[in-house]
Structure formats: C-alpha cells, structure tokens
C-alpha cells in the first residue's frame, strides 16, 4: 500500500518533486494479502491513458453513405466526427492493450505488479475468452487475474466500483480498469439513427491501494432490465443464436429506440449524480469537474447543466471529436481533461454514465496525484519495451508447448509426458522482480 507521505499530492511532498511515477514506485506495505492491514485503505487513480484509431469519419463523409447532413447530426447530437477501426488488425483488444500500456507508463508500474485486470466492453474480441485475458497476455501481467464486464456504456464506472471494492477488501494492490470498444463493427451503416452516433476507442486507468485519504470515495450503480429491448444487439446470444436468417436480417447490428433512451438518460444522469454526491457527503457546489458519458450533447445539457445547475465550465465534453465510444468515453475524456489542465490534486470529480441494460452508474473521486506527467528516460523506455517483447516471446513459447502436446501427447513408452514449462525468467534489469522497479 502506497504510503501517505509518499503519494504525490499528499500534504508531505516527495523530496524530488516527481510526478505520478513516484506514486507507484514504492513497495507495498500493510497489505491484507500478506497480513492484517496497517491502516485505512483508499483506491487512488495513479495512471491513465487512451488510444483511438487513426481513421476519422466526419459528418460530411456520412452524407455520402446515408440520408443525413452535417447540420442534422450536429444539432441533434453535437457530434462532428468519430474514429473508426478500419484496419482488420485493429480490434477491441489491441486498442485496450495500447491504452493499458500508457496507463502503466504514466504510473511507472511494471505489469507484473498488477493484481487484476477488468475490461469493460460491449464489443469484445470474442464471446469468450475474455478480452481482458488477451490484454493480460499482451501486457505480460503474469500475476493478474482478468475478466470482462458487460454493463454497456456504464461499464467503466461499474468497473471502477469493482476495483475500489477489491482494493478496500485487501484483495488487490493494483487494479487495471479498461474501457474498450469497436462499435463500428456492430453498426448498420445504412441506419442513419445509429451509424452517426458511435465511434471506436479505448481508455484505461490504474487504480492503486493507498493510505492517502481520497481517491474513488463513493459509487452509485443501478439497472432497469424492463428496458433491455430499448438498446440491444438482438442476435448472437443464446436467445437468438447466429444463423443465416439472423445475419441477413441485420439482427447482429445495434438497434435503438432513440427517444426512449434519451428520456431515460436525462433522468438517470441527474439522479445518479445526486445520489453519489450524497454518498460522498458532497454537494454540487463541491464538484470541480463532471465527466459524463459522451453520448449526446443534448443529454448532457438537459441533465447535468439544467437539472443539476452545474456550470458549463465544470463539465468536460469531447464527444464532438469521438462520438459515442460507449464504455471508453469516460476514460478517454478523463485523459483529455487531464491534458487540458482541468484536473489537479484536491479536485472533486464525478464520472456518470448510462447505457443498455438499462444501466446507470456514477462515482465520486477526490483526485490526489499530480497530473504533470514526466517523460520516461530512454533507458526506462527501453526496459519497458523489452518487457513487452519478453511477454510476446513467453506467450509464443506457451503456445508452442501446447502444440507439442497435441502432436506428441505421450512418450515412446506410452507414459504421460511431464509438464513442459517455459524457462524461468532471470531477474535482470530488463524485467525486475515483482514489487520492484519497472
């Protein structure tokens, strides 16, 4: 557990005045994983990063595809352009992996320190295995558990709540939370009511155990399954298995009752924000920045601005550039808000979202780390890249071992072969030991 006097942003500053890197560079202490906790635990966000595809599709581009117009899209949604994964090699997992690496880089945490990876997504790599497991393999996070979370656009906040729970319970010291989507592959590009809305991208944060008060201080989660059919991909699950008919009828694309979802969103965005502030013992006047789910500018205006009466300068919006990236929208917006200088130690933040399910979620955060990121020196960057290359080599070795078992399951005597393990990594400056430096 990061010591209170050593976490950037605490009342006692570090002697070298370092940025977020110094927060995670300390060895853990008082962890309930090795004994009783030495004091109160808090879940602090110490690393962040995002990744979006390079392909940009503007409203004018969409005018060439469906019957719509730039003016129609802007006035009804506030969206001007969105990013789309046009390269077949660009997937939910690759975007999530890139965002996760950036978050670990900001925190200066070696992947072997991560205890749990939660990937929130509605467009997973596969139905199973989990996208989180694929990301875990790509990171070389050999000591981490991994699973996907499905709560649609609310999923990232759900995952933050789960990360906080694991840390407060003492079950984890570092939890990597990822929101990643390639919804463009679930969109019917002939349906102007949905194709204008969605974009692709991923965002990630690293949540760490700390003795510094603050961090993720409260959460509010909710669901109303009676509205499950209002925003849905009908086919592909156990209710409507894939078939030629489901493919030809377009039932593997997103279907949405836009008006009903709009009414629901305006109500729950406001209600969820009020509820989480009450849990945290805060008022709207205490809030320094609200980062809402970036779905529709009119939803943000009618809920956060009008109902809660939070000033526009305290609400961060970037949907005009990315569209609705679902569960990735809040972490992407958080990264951009940090880059824009809108987040600083001591600030009270609220993340609030809604989505299919119907679900909603909000969390209150007391920010506790500096946001002036320091660039890693060339040696540290080289070590990090070498670690990722070693992770790829380890993964290839394990695949090769499984192949050997398939083609040569027994020895010539007919006795079962002993397990073949990949060579153990020696502790070197390139990989370090668990709990040590990067």
N, C-alpha and C positions, 0 to 999 in steps of 0.2 A: 504494500500500500504506500503510495507516494506520500512522503512526509509533508506536513502542513507548511513547515518553514522553507521547503524546497520547491514547492509548486509555484511556477510563475504566476504572479497576480496576487499572491498571499501578502499579508502585511509585512513580512520579513522577506526582502528580495534576496535573490541569489547573488553571490559575490561578483560573478562575471556578467550579470545582467542579461543572460541568454534568453532566447525566445522559447517557443513551445518545445524545442528539442530537450531542454533540461528537465522538463516535467516527467518525461518517461525514461530518462536515462538513469534514474535512481533505482536501486534494488528495492524490491517489495519488502514490507515489514508488517507484522501483525496480521497476516493473512489467516483467515479461518481455514484455509486449505491445509495449513500445516499446524494449526493450533487455534486457541481462542484469540479473538481479535483484541488488539491493544487499545482500541478506542473506536469512536464512531466512524462509519464508512460513508463516503459520498461518491457519486458517479459523475466524474468530470469528463467533458469532451476535450481531448487534448490534440486530436489530429483530424484533418479534413481534406477532402479532395474530390474532384469530379472529372468526368470525361464525357464528351459529346462527339457524335460523328462529324466529319468534315463537310458532308453533303448538306447544303442548305436548300430548302424548298420554300419559296416566297409565296405570298398570296397571288401574285401575278402568274407564277408558274401553275398554280391550281386553276386559274381561269382557263388554262389550255386543256385541263383534264375534265373538269365538271362544270356544270352551270352555276357559277358563283362569280363574285367580284371582290376585289380588294376592299372596297368600301363596305360591302355586306359583312365580310369577315371581321374587319376592324371594329365596326360599330356594335356588333353582337358579341364579340369575344375579347377584343383588344389584341389579338394575335396578328403579327406581321409576317413572321417566318417561323420555321421549325427545322430541326435537324433530323435527318433520316439515315439509317444504316443501309447504305446502298451496296456495300461490299459484302458478299456472302460470308466472308471470314469474320465479319464484324457482327457479334452476337451479344446477347444479354450478359453472358459470362465474360467475354473479352472487355466489354465496357466496364462491368463491375470490377474486374481484376485491375484494370488501369486506375480506376478511382480509388480502390483499396490500397494500391501501392503508393499513391500520392498521399493518402491519409497517414500511412505508416511513415512515410518520408518526413512529413511535417512534424509528427510526434517523435521521430527518431527512435522508433521501436522495431526491433528485429522480429520477423514473422514468427519465430519460434516462441516468443513470449505470449502470443495471442492464445487465449483460452477458448474462445467461442467466436464463430462467425455466423451472423444472421443475415441472410439475403432476402429482402422483401421484393417480390416481383409478381406481376400478373402475366408476364410473357417469359416464362422460364425456358432454359435451354431444352429441357425435356420435361415430360410429366414426372418422370424420375429417371436418373438420380437427381438430387437437388443441385441447383445452380451453385449454391454455397459450397458444396463439396468440390465442384470443379474449380471454383475460385481458391479454395483452400489448397488444392493441389498445385495450382499455378503460383501461389504465394510461397509455397514451401512451409506453410504453417503446420508443422508436423505434430504439434501438441494441441491443436484446436479441434473442438467439435464443430459441426457445421450443419445447418438446416435452413430450408426456405420457409418464409412466412407469407401467407396469402391473405391480405386484407385490402387488396386493390390500392387505391390512391392514398388510403390512410395507413398503409403498411409500414412506412418508415417510422412514423410516430409510435405505432404498435411495437415495432422492433426496439426503439429506444426505451420504451417502458419495460420490455423484457430484459434488455441489457442492464438497466438500473436494478431490476429485481435480482438478477444473478450476482451483481456486484454487492448489493447491500446484504444479500444472504451469505456472502463469503465464498460463493462457488466459482468466482472468476475474478481475475485482476485486470485483464484487458479483454474487451469485447469489441469486435469489429462489426459495425452495423452498415449495411449496404442497401441502397435502393437502386434497382437497375431495371431498365425496360427497353424493348424493341417493339413497341406497339404498332409501328408502321407495318409490321408483318401480320397484324391481326385486323388491319383496317381495310374496309371495302373502299377502294379508290374511286368507285362510281357513286358513292353515297356522300353527298355534299354536307350532310348533317354531322357526319363523324370524321371524314377524312381531313377536314380543315382544322380539327382540334388537336390531334395527337402528334407527339414527336418522340424521339429516342434520346436516351442518355442515362447516365449513372452518377450517383453521388455516394460518398462514404464518410463515416466519422469513426474515430477510435475513442471508445469510452473506457476510462481507467478508474480503478479504485483509488481514492484519495482520502486523507484526513482533513482536507480543507473544506469547510462548510460551503455548500452551494452545489453547482452542477445541475443535474436533472433533479429538480426538487419535487415535482408533482406531475401526475398524468391523469388523463380522463379518457376512457375508452368506451365506445358504445356501438350497438348494432341493432338494426331493424330488418330482420330477414323477410318480413312481409313484402318488402320492396326489392327482393332479389332479382325479379324479372325486369326491372327498370334499366339496368345496365348490366349486360350479360354477353358472353360468348356461348351460345346455346349448345353447340355440339362439341364433341371431343372427349367428354367425360363419360361416366357410367350411365347417366340418364339417356344420353343420345350418343352412342358410340359412333366413331367415324365410319362413313360409308360413301359410296359413290353419290348417293342421293344427298347426303348432308353437305358434301363438297360442292356439288352442282347447284344446290340451293343457297349457298353462301352462309350456311349456319356456323361456319368456323370464324366468321367475322364479328366484330363488335356491333352489338345492337343497343340502342339507347333511346329512351323516352326523354328527350331533352328538357321539356317543360317541367315534368315531374321531378327530375333530378335537380333542376335549377331551384325549384321551390324548397326541396329538401335541404339543399346545400346552404342556402341563405339562412335558414333557420338554425341548422345544427352548427354552422361555423360560429355563429354568435353564442349559442347556448354552451357549446363545448369550451369556448374561451372563458366565458364567465365561470363555468364550473371548475376549470383547472386553476384559475386565479384564486377562487375561494379556497381550494385545497391547499394552495401555496401560501395563503394568508396575504394576498396582494390585491390591489385594486387596479383598474385600467390606468390610473394616473401613475402607477409604479412601473408600468411597462415602457421599456425603452425601444423595443422593436418587435413587431409581429411579422413572422414569416409564414404566410398562408400557403396552402396548396395552390399551385399556379394552374388553375383550370380555366377560369373565365374572369376577366376584369370586372364585369358587372356583378358577379357573385361577391367578389372582394369588396366592391363599393357598397353593395346593399347590406352586407353583413358586418364586416369589420369597421368600415368607415361610418356608415349611417347608424346602425343599431348600437354599436359599442362606443361610437363617437371618439374613436382613436384617430388622431391627426394623420393626414396622408403621409407626412414626412417620417412617421413612425411605422409605416407599413412598407415592406420591401416587395416589389413586383418586378419580375423579369420575364413574364410569360410572353411578352411581345417578341422576344428573340427565340424562344424554345417551344412555345405551345405547351400543351398539357403532357408532361412526361411522367404522369401518374406518380408512383411512389418515389421516383427520382427527383421530383420537382422541388421538394423542401430542402434536401441536402445540396442540390445544385444552387438554389437561391441562397442558402446559408453561405456557401463558399464565395459567391459573388458579393454578398453583403459584407463579408469579412474583407475581401479585396477592396471594396469601395470605402472601407474605413467606418462602417456603420455599426461595428461590434467592438466593444472594448471591455476590459476587466471591470466587474461590478455591475454590468448591464443586466437587466431582466429581460429575457426573450420569451416569446410564446411561439411554438410551432403548432399549427392547427390544420387539419385536413378532413376530407370526406371522400367516400368512394363507393364502389359497387359493394353489395352485401345485403342491405346498405350499411355502411360503416362510417364511423367518425372517430376522431382522436385528437387530443391536444396534450401538449406537455409544456411545463414552465421550466425555464433554465436560468440559473444565475451564472453568468459567464465568469470564469475565474482564471483564464490564461491569456497572456499577451497574444496579439494577432499579427505582430510584425515578424513574419517568417524570415528566418535566416537561411541563406542558401548553403547547402552542404558543400564541404570542400571536395576536391577531386578524388582524394583517397577514400573518403567515406562513400561517395557516389560509386566509385569503382567497386568497393566491397559489397555495396548493396546489389549492383548488377551481377557480380559474381555469385552472390547468394541465390538470385533468381535463376541463373544458369545451372547452378548446382541442383536446385529444385527440379528443373526440367530434366536433368540427367537422372536424378533419383526416380522420377516418375517413369521415364523410359525403361530404366532397369527393372522396376517392378512389373511393368507390362511384359517385358521380355521373360521374366521368371514365370509369369502365368502362362505365357505361350509355351515354354518348355514343359510345364505340367500337362498341357493339352496334348502335345505331340509325343511326349515321353513320360507317361504317368508313373511307370514302375521301373525298377532296375532289372537287369537281366535275370536275376534270381526270383523275380516276382514279388519282392518285398516292397512295401511302400517307400517312396523316396522321402528322405528327411527334408524339412523345410529349407528352402534356399532363401537366405536373407541378403539384401544388398549390403555391400561393405559399409561398416560404420564410418561416419564422417569423423575425421580427427578434428579436434578443436584447434582451429587455426585463425589467424587474423581475418580470414575471409568469411568465416561463419560464426565464430564466437560461441560462447556457452549460453544456455538458457538462463535468463536473468541477468546476463551481462550486457555489454555494449552491442551496438549494431555490428 
